[in-house]
Amino acid sequence: MSDDVIATYDEQAAELAHRYDQQALLAAYRPIEDVLEPNTPDALALDIGAGSGRDAAWLVSKGYEVVAVEPSTGMRCEGVRRHSDEKIRWLDDRLPALSRVHQLGLAFDLILLSAVWQHIAPNDRQRAFRKMTALLKPGGLMVMTLRQGPAPQDRPMHPVTLTEVEAFARGFGLEVFKVADQEDELSRADVRWTTVLLRMPDEGSGALPLIRGIILADDKSSTYKLALLRSLSRIAEHAPAATRIADGELDAIDVPLGLVALFWLRMYLPLVRAGLPQAPRNSGPEGLGFARDGFKALLDLQFYPSDLRVGSSFTAERAKAAHSAITDAARTIVTMPANFIRYPGSDQQVFRAFKATAPRAPSAIAFDVQTLWAWGAIRVPGQIWRTMSRLGSWIEPVLTAEWSRLMKGYAERMGMVLQVGQAEAALAWEEPLRDTTAGRAAARRILDSGGAIQCCWSGKALGETQLDIDHCLPWAAWPCGDLWNLLPADRRVNQHQKRDRLPSAERLTSAYPGIAAWWQSAWLEDDAFRIRFRREVVAALPVRDASNLPEVFDGLAWRRLRLRQDQQVPEWGT
């Protein structure tokens, strides 16, 4: 949609919202309404070009939670004013890129594109269709309404045809499920509509079989291919906000090469320390291309896997060791697994590496997202990235089982005896400790200075005897000890009401004032915690400005929605 058209919608927002926000206009969906009933209690819909919010509110009434995308500020404000339901989350984004939607990592049961396609320039339509298709769940539905008739003088439109949509559907693996022609519900004699219902029949992208083939069928002279896949899969699940949409490509994600190397080192550190072979005739660091002076220094300096995380910082010889180890790991990743993982029967690389000149070793280093980009990027095809994001809990066991099998095979040929469970134990991803010390220290500082602390959920004033530090997004579902996830709560509320449940959208929204006040006083007003808070926010949440608390809260709400979708975590407060 062009800037000129959006500007027109901005100028006429009140008038157009009044015209379009009529329940009678929902009659346009009668031919397909029976098919749109959600199959699950937590179905998620994407309304692109949501306008006045009429359709979004209708979808909520049918049982969907809705992400309402609207590029016109005026129309978006009208939509929020007219339909402020907590189950509608508004977002400023537009076709053909839908970049902000893709950054959320969500998949949708239903995508609605009502009276929008005529605004998309023909040259942008293939990209737009691909971007929408990539957001559909297997079995998901897409509804498009196509406008035929003369355009208003102030809002230029492009011709649309059913044939074009059917061709895109065939090209991107969607099934044309139903087509219905209708008169215009606003009684314009020269305007007609065609409603097209499309369906994603199965996994569609072929990404899961490709990943499974790399894990189980690819030739492997070492465990490097598995390590690259596991690093990317872990980043897709735990640090998706650190990535970028690739420039100049229809559908790809760029991942910081330094972050891939950081996760790579985190995986290999316990394996090499235990002497488990990662290639034929390997034991310890010798024979591994990445295990040079930097990695050996990590071993000598007693680094633990949990030390190698986003936000960690080091000085002196520890900074030099970590920097050198990441540089060597990045070099190995680029020249070995990223180079040799190819599509079946092809010389085409699945993952393309863009290596930058490694930064000079500093006397102090902090592994924030900006620093981790300094080594370059790994480009991941969009369909593979989404599969890793959504199906990581299924990919991880296959990866670790195959990695364990390879190590046992190498050991057997070398005459080594591995104890039962030894390989599996060393492969376990070391989660952060469930530590609320930082939260308690911040609370004590506030109370000692005469400040007040309230339970974020109940608003009750808290003293040290009533204080619990709660993980907003429950630890049992997502082990995250980031500062933004630590909130003060009344002990009874935390232990007997919320427990290990996910706060509902309504509950989280009502808690915003208390959460923002806590973030401000606990973290942003403390010189030591402020930097850590911002680093952790940028790595984990879809946030541009970590000092903007409304934006951070919005990022938390998006992460809550994704956790609920990915893991079906029971909700509290519904």
Sequence and secondary structure as in RCSB ss.txt:
>XXXX:A:sequence
MSDDVIATYDEQAAELAHRYDQQALLAAYRPIEDVLEPNTPDALALDIGAGSGRDAAWLVSKGYEVVAVEPSTGM
RCEGVRRHSDEKIRWLDDRLPALSRVHQLGLAFDLILLSAVWQHIAPNDRQRAFRKMTALLKPGGLMVMTLRQGP
APQDRPMHPVTLTEVEAFARGFGLEVFKVADQEDELSRADVRWTTVLLRMPDEGSGALPLIRGIILADDKSSTYK
LALLRSLSRIAEHAPAATRIADGELDAIDVPLGLVALFWLRMYLPLVRAGLPQAPRNSGPEGLGFARDGFKALLD
LQFYPSDLRVGSSFTAERAKAAHSAITDAARTIVTMPANFIRYPGSDQQVFRAFKATAPRAPSAIAFDVQTLWAW
GAIRVPGQIWRTMSRLGSWIEPVLTAEWSRLMKGYAERMGMVLQVGQAEAALAWEEPLRDTTAGRAAARRILDSG
GAIQCCWSGKALGETQLDIDHCLPWAAWPCGDLWNLLPADRRVNQHQKRDRLPSAERLTSAYPGIAAWWQSAWLE
DDAFRIRFRREVVAALPVRDASNLPEVFDGLAWRRLRLRQDQQVPEWGT
>XXXX:A:secstr
  HHHHHHHHHTHHHHHHHH  GGGGGGGGGGGGGGS SSTT EEEEET TTSHHHHHHHHTT EEEEE   HHH
HHHHHHH   TTEEEE   TTT HHHHHTT  EEEEEEES GGGS HHHHHHHHHHHHTTEEEEEEEEEEEEES 
  TTS      HHHHHHHHHHTT EEEEEEEEE TT  TT EEEEEEEE  SS S HHHHHHHHHHTS  SSSHH
HHHHHHHHHHHHH GGG EE TTSSSEEEEEHHHHHHHHHHHHHHHHHTT  SSTT BTTBT TT SHHHHHHHH
TT  GGGSSTT EEEHHHHHHHHHHHHHHHHHHHHTHHHH B TTS  BSSEEEE       SEEE  HHHHGGG
EEEEEEHHHHHHHHHHHHHHHHHHHHHHHHHHHHHHHHTT    TTHHHHHHS        HHHHHHHHHHHHTT
   B TTT  B  TTTEEEEESS TTTS    GGGEEEEEHHHIIIIITT EE HHHHHHTHHHHHHHIIIIIIT
SHHHHHHHHHHHHHHSS S TT HHHHHHHHHHHHHHHHHHH   EE  
